[in-house]
Amino acid sequence: MPTININNTSFYYELAGSGQPLVLIHGYTADSTAWGPLPDLLTKHLKVLRLDNRGAGQTQDDGRALSAELMP
């Protein structure tokens, strides 16, 4: 499981493909799986990064109040 530690939280992410980069950021109550098959299609032409925001999917909630400053 690929993770990166930012602001004392371990964020889950997936990086695939090659070419121009594209970052997929899901909505408030979703996680990185919400994109369904789209990332696999995009990786044929782009380098795609998708991640789980704090408290979603495979990224844990560390209990701090969410704020723009804490977003990766």
C-alpha positions as CSV (number, residue, x, y, z in Angstrom):
1,M,0.0,0.0,0.0
2,P,1.8,3.2,-1.1
3,T,1.6,6.0,1.4
4,I,3.2,9.4,2.0
5,N,3.4,11.1,5.4
6,I,2.2,14.7,5.3
7,N,1.4,16.8,8.5
8,N,1.7,13.7,10.7
9,T,-0.8,11.7,8.6
10,S,-0.1,8.8,6.3
11,F,-2.0,9.4,3.0
12,Y,-2.8,6.5,0.7
13,Y,-2.2,7.2,-3.0
14,E,-1.9,5.5,-6.4
15,L,0.4,6.7,-9.2
16,A,0.2,5.1,-12.6
17,G,0.8,5.8,-16.3
18,S,3.2,8.2,-18.0
19,G,3.0,11.5,-19.7
20,Q,1.4,14.8,-18.5
21,P,0.4,14.6,-14.8
22,L,-3.2,14.6,-13.7
23,V,-4.4,14.6,-10.1
24,L,-7.8,13.1,-9.2
25,I,-9.2,14.5,-6.0
26,H,-12.5,12.9,-4.9
27,G,-15.5,14.7,-3.3
28,Y,-16.2,15.1,0.4
29,T,-17.7,11.7,1.3
30,A,-15.9,9.5,-1.3
31,D,-12.5,7.9,-1.6
32,S,-10.1,7.2,-4.5
33,T,-12.2,4.2,-5.6
34,A,-15.1,6.6,-6.5
35,W,-13.4,7.2,-9.9
36,G,-14.2,3.6,-10.9
37,P,-12.6,2.6,-14.2
38,L,-11.7,6.1,-15.3
39,P,-8.1,6.2,-13.9
40,D,-7.2,3.0,-15.8
41,L,-8.5,4.6,-19.1
42,L,-6.6,7.8,-18.4
43,T,-3.3,6.1,-17.6
44,K,-3.0,5.1,-21.3
45,H,-2.1,8.8,-22.1
46,L,-1.4,10.5,-18.7
47,K,0.4,10.0,-15.4
48,V,-2.5,9.8,-13.0
49,L,-2.3,10.4,-9.2
50,R,-5.3,9.6,-7.1
51,L,-5.4,9.7,-3.3
52,D,-7.6,9.3,-0.3
53,N,-8.1,12.6,1.6
54,R,-7.8,12.7,5.4
55,G,-10.4,10.4,7.0
56,A,-11.4,8.8,3.7
57,G,-10.7,5.4,2.3
58,Q,-7.3,4.1,3.3
59,T,-6.1,7.4,4.9
60,Q,-6.8,7.7,8.6
61,D,-8.4,10.6,10.4
62,D,-5.9,11.8,13.1
63,G,-8.7,13.5,15.0
64,R,-7.7,17.1,14.2
65,A,-10.3,19.5,12.9
66,L,-10.2,19.6,9.1
67,S,-8.9,22.9,7.6
68,A,-7.4,24.1,4.3
69,E,-4.0,24.3,6.0
70,L,-4.1,20.5,6.8
71,M,-4.9,19.5,3.2
72,P,-2.0,17.9,1.3
